[in-house]
């Protein structure tokens, strides 16, 4: 007998929440509750039925979401899965050309769009793309449709096309299956943050990325999804919402944590349950400052679109364990492998390395994507012998703690020695005059590459190169010291706040 493939549909998370947490608040705008879980579950089921009956979508069709963070985001994710469709959440801050690329690349047939983005989206994506404005007439009509049962899907069927943020080139669509995302949820509870009933999640970061992914475990536990009313990350609003919502947590990029720390009026944060940060490097200095400000409520995760939110985690206990002899090393790390994945470090020839040796981080497990959408070549390059090649360099210690070095492409090779920019940046950031630092390599006749540091001054005054050089001499090998310093007003960043080193390298050409 041929074993049948396991069925799985994330839509069942919402069905269950709709009955088990029926009266719990599910969505809120600021401090105002919008809908309870039974209502959101019903709205999702009605939209799902309309997508199938009126819009004539078939299981496996792609539905793009080009939307600012809003409560409808949640019901649309679940409505699409309910109808057996695949969501393509797109960062709302992208350029219209980038919308066009993702819409065409994913083959999306329908796009839900926020009113403010309608005109930008309507002119792109090809003739066959249909747009539905969130909250508009068609949307309201969909909410009146009779509900329908959940369409059965298999565990490996696509649920979410996650377009990588493209720090190194054109975005690629990582195909995330129902199993991948269910695994991410399980790891959230085991390794990141055990959610208690009545907890809430503030969607302070884009729903198209980490915050949207982490909405799922909150549905599983009936947490309330809180949306800010300012439309973008606003520290004053975040502090006000923390004061209003007991047991609130949020996902934040390290730059957001830094903005919170720099805010002049840090309110009462006793309601705060957890800040889950990741997606880019957090410097130890900043981490210590955040611990001092918020208490032991920080958790770090390391993941990438190809293994969403699920590679390693440094949980709150590890952040609080200040008596540990290697505490600072651990804070500088991204923690240990999450429960569902295995980690390896390998050299460029694929040979496995032992703890203490730096190499590429490889990951295997149920959270790892099956491949990139319609891109067999990139898939074959990235997943080899069942291992996801992350393109990140790192080193494991004897206890399994992983410290990230850099993206393979950001590594500097000077005079034949490897220099990991992160190590130099960690030192530069300690100087009180340095608000941000980004280190890159520029072509150099003598050394192959020379280290260049881009510095954002904390107070706008000219940076003191001599002092920075002294600091580096005191803390790192001489060959790693920047040969050139450039002061810059702002570092080029993408819409997720990741520094675009390739743009800095362009400036050096
Ligand atoms: P994305 O696929 O857009 O989420 O980007 C993933 C990349 O962000 C990873 O491959 C890392 O280079 C970086 N990244 C993610 N989490 C962390 C972290 N905790 N610390 C440093 N870099 C990170």
Boltz pocket constraint, residues with backbone or C-beta under 6 A from the ligand:
constraints:
  - pocket:
      binder: B
      contacts: [[A, 163], [A, 164], [A, 165], [A, 166], [A, 277], [A, 278], [A, 279], [A, 280], [A, 281], [A, 282], [A, 300], [A, 301], [A, 302], [A, 303], [A, 304], [A, 305], [A, 306], [A, 334], [A, 390], [A, 392], [A, 404], [A, 407]]
      max_distance: 6.0
